[in-house]
Amino acid sequence: MKYIVLQVIEGGLEREIPILFPSFLVHKLVADALIGTEGLENATVVSAGDVEASSFTCNGKSETLNLTSRGDEDRKLINTVDYFHGIK
């Protein structure tokens, strides 16, 4: 699987939203499809890579976005987003 992390800042509150998707999709196309939609008007992509579902590790990079995985930081975000809603 692949993933991107979108960062949204609203009212001084920083939030990061992980998006997981199948490997046959392209990082940039997924980002372009989401950015600008309701609630993501000012989103930026801060991380992208591959996620290994069996061990839930994040690594790699997106050549189309020219971004790399933040590794363990992204893994923790994906694992806790339902509890902390991506708020940093």
N, C-alpha and C positions, 0 to 999 in steps of 0.2 A: 504494500500500500504506500501511497504518498501522502504528504500533508503540507499545509502552509499555515502560518500563524499570522493573523491579521491584528493590527494594533489600532484601537479606536480611542481617541481622547475627547471626552465630553465634560464640560464644566470643570476642567482640571483633573478629572478622574481618568486614569489610564487603565485600559482594559485590553487583554489579549484573548483572541478567540481562535482556537485551533480548528482547522477544517481537515478532515481525513477523507480520502477518496481513492478509487481504484487506480492501480499503476498504469493502466492504458490511457488515462487522461494526462494532459500536460499542465504542469504547475501554472504557467502564465495564463493559459486559457481559463482555468478555474478561478484564478485571482481576478482576471478581467471580467469574468461573468458575475462575480460577487461585489466588487468594489463599485460604489455608486448606487447600490440598491438601498432600500429603506433601512436605516440604522447603520449602514456602512458607507455613507456618503463620503466621509473623510478618512476612510480606513487606508492603512498602508501595510504592506507585507514586510514583516520583520524577520521571518525565518521560513525555510522550506527544506524539505528533504524526504527521506524514506522512513517509514516506520515498520518495524518487524513485529507483526501481530502476536506471534507466539511468545516472545520475550518482552514485548513492548519497549524496544529500544529505538531511539531516533538517531539517524546518522545521514550521511550523504549530502547532496547539494542539488539545487535546481539550476541547470544551465540556462534555462529560458528566463529565469528571474535574476540570475547571477547572485544567488544567496546560498548560504550553507546552513546546515542544521546546527542548532545550539545544544544538541545532544541531550544530556541529563536535564537541562533546564526545560526543554520542550517536553520531555517525557513526563516530568512532574506536572507541567501545565495541563497536558492531555489527561493525566490521571486524576487531577483535582478540579478541573473546570466546573463540574457540577456542584462542587461544594463552595468554591470561592468565586465562581462566575468570571474567572479570568482577571479579577481586580488585583492590581499590583500594589 
